[in-house]
């Protein structure tokens, strides 16, 4: 009986010691919040990103959690108020925001995209001049490609329009095709995907110079080793069977399940890949309205 009690006591001490040793390791493994700007509605955005975030967390050993705001402006506010640690964004390249110290570590491996001003293909509008005094919808005040760049072009041409924000690109296109707006500011790739998903066609009135798409970025608070592990996981996704499957499913989701000729993967990147945004900020008003 005494041997049984002694054995139980030894087992208790062993388990207790293991718990004590595990506590510092657990404390050293924080949960990081990841916020991609809202390119789609909330349900579609969550469906796109959650499987990717789970894969990257498992592959890197660095735990990420998806944090989405109701609008792209809300999501960017998480960055500005230090509520998140990783982001997928192009909203941090203005001079004042670069001082926050966020760094680029990867980007989508695909051709550059463009800012556009679009109308339905059957619209009577044929030129930007036809939009004077009209309602033009934009996804939100933080959107570089879908608002700031196209609206700066309207200002450059001295065309006054009634600006309406909808919260995301899908909502802007829905208002455009419902007739509540005459034109929309657009991200070229998102316009293409919306058209395929909803069987809609656009006429492009204006298109910008090329820009690299959104950047994967890390807060200066995140230890370099954790940033590198997350970067390696994102970049390796397209080379591994499970990663390719997840990326293909995410892309099919935003294309409405259509057969795809394009693929999605990530490559390493640096801030130099986003110099086109810096040139825009230096040449245009910080927040054109």
N, C-alpha and C positions, 0 to 999 in steps of 0.2 A: 504493500500500500504506500509506504514511504517512498519507494522508488518511482511509483506512478506519480505521486505529488511532485517529487523532485524533477521528473521528466517534464511534467506540465509546466513547472516554474521556469525551467530552462527554455522551453518552447516559447513561453510568454516573453522572456527577456530577449530572445532572438527576434521575435516579431516586433517588439517595441523598438529595439535598436534599428531594425530595418526601416521602420516608419520614420524615426528621427533622421536617418541618413537620407531618406527619400524626400523629406520636406524641403531642404535647400534646393535640391534638383528641380522640384516642382515649382518653387518660387522663382527659379532662374529661367523658366520656360513661359514667358508671357504670351498672352493672346493679343495679336495685332489686328486692328480694324482696317479693312480694305474697302475703299470707296471708288468705284468707277462712275464717271459722269453718266447721267441718264440719256442714253441714245435712243432708247425705246420706252414703251410704257413699263410700269413697275413689274408687272407679272412677267413680261417678256425679258426684261433685264435680269430679274432674279433667275429665271429659267436658263438664261444664257450663262450667267456667271457662277452660280452655286456649284455646279459640277467641276468647273475649272478651279475654283477656290479650294474645294475638297482635295482635288488631285495635287495641287501645288503644296497644300499643307502636309499631305501624307508623304510626298516625294522629298520635300525639303526638311521635314522635321520641325518646321516653324509654323505654328498654328495661326491661320488667318481666319477671320470671320467677315462675311459680306455685310457692309453697312450702306444702305441706299437711302437717299433722301427722296421726298415726294417729287421734287423737280431737280434739274441740273444745278440750279442756283443753290438749293438746299444742300446738295451733295458737296459742292465746292465750299460752302460755309463750314462743313465739317473739317476741311483742311485748314481753313483760315483760323478756326477756333481750337485747333490742335486736338480734335476729337478722333482723328484717324492717323494711321501710320504708313499706309501704302495707298496709292491712288492710280487711276487710269484716267489721264486728263491732258488737256492742252491749255489749261487755265492758269498756269503758274509761270508764264514766260514774260510777263510785264516786269519792268524794272523794280517796282515796289514788291512784287511777289517773289522775285528771284532772291530777294534778301532773306526770305524765310528759310533758305538753305536746302530745299528739296532737290534730290538728284535723280536724273534719268538713268535707268538700268536696262530697259528693253523697250521694244515697240513691235507692233504687228509687222510681219514680213510680207508686205504687199506694196504695190505701186503707190505713189503719192495720191492724195485726194484733193478736192477743190471746194471752195465756197461757191455757191450758186444762188441765183434768183430764178425761181421756176413758176410756171403757171400750168394748168391742165392743158393737154395737147390740143383740145378743141376750143381753147380760150380765144376771144377776139384780140387779146393783148398781144402785140407783136414786138414791142420794144420797151425799154425801161422808161422812156419818156411817157408812155401810155399810163404809167402807174402814178403820176402826179396826183396827189389828193386822195389816193385809194388806200384801203386797208391792206396792210401786208403783215402776215403772221410770221413769228419767229419762235423757236423753241424756248428761249429764255435769255435774260440779259448777260449771262456768263458765256454763252455759246460763241466760240471764236469763229468757226467756219460757218455756222448757221445763223449768226446774228451780227457780231461786231464787224466782220470783214465785209459781208454784203451791204450792211447798213452804212458803213463808211463809204462804200462806192456810191450809194444813193446820195449821201451828203456831198461827196466830191462833185457830183453832177447837179447839185442844188435842187434835188427832187424831194419835196416834202411829202411824207406818207404818214398814215395813221398806224403806228406800231402797236401790235398786239402780241403778248407773250402767252404761250399755251402750256409750258412746263416740260414738254419733250417734243421730239421731232414727229412722232406718230400723231400726236394731237394737232400739231401745226398742219400736217398734210390732210388730216380729217377735216379741219376747218376750211382748208383750201378747196377740197373737192365737194364740200357741202354748199359752197357758194358764199360763205360768210367772210371770205377774204379774196382779194383779187390775185395775190401772189404770195409766195413764201420764200423766206431765206432758207437755204438748204445746204446740207453736207452731201456731196455728190454720191458717195457710196450708200448713205442711208436712203437717199431718194431712189436709187436703183433697187435697193432691197425692198423698200415699201412698195414700189411699183410691181415687183415680182410677187410679193406676198398678197397684195390686195387687187391685183389685176388692173392697175392704173397706169396711165402714161402721162409724162410731163413734156412740156416744151421749155427748154432752157433759154432764158433771156440774156443771161450774163454768167460767165464763169471766171474764176480767179486764176492766178498763178498757182502752181502746185505747192502743197504742204504735206509733210509727213503726218500720218494720222496720230491719234492720241498716244501719249507716252506712259509707260509703266514707271512710276516714281516712288521714291522712299523718303520719309521724313528724316531729318538729321538726328532724331532721337533714337532711331533703330540702329543697333550695333552692326558694324560693317559685315561681320560674319553671317548675321541673319539676312541682311540684304543680299549677300552673295548667294546664299543657299536658295533664297526665293528666286533670284534671277536665274540661277542654273536650272531650277525646276520649270520655270516658264519656257526657257529657251529649249530645253530638252523635250518638251511635250510633243513637238512635231516629229521627233525622231523615234518615239516609242509607241508600240501598238496601242496601248491603253490611252495614252495621251492623244494620239491621232483620232481615236474613236470618239473621245470626249469633245475634241475641237470640231470634228465633222458634225457631231450631233448639235452642238451649239450653233454652228453656221446654218445648218438645215433648219433649225428652229426659227431664226430670224428671216429666213427665206421662205417660210411657209411650207417647208417640207419638199420644196422643188428639187429636182436633180441639179447638182451644182457642177460648174466647170472650175470654180475657184476653190482654194483651200485656205485654212487659217493656221498660222503658226507664229512664233515670236522669235526675234533675233535680238542680240545684245545691241545696245544703243548708248549714246552719250548726249549731253546737252547740245553739242554741235549739230546734231541732226534736226534741231528745232530753231535754227537761226532765222528761218523765214518768218516765224512768229515774232521774234525779237525785232526784225526789220519792220514788220507791220506796226508793232507797238510804238516804235520810234517815229513812224511817219504819220500815225493816225491819232485821234483823240483817245485817251485812256479808256473812256467808256462812252462811245458815240451813242447819242439818243436822238 
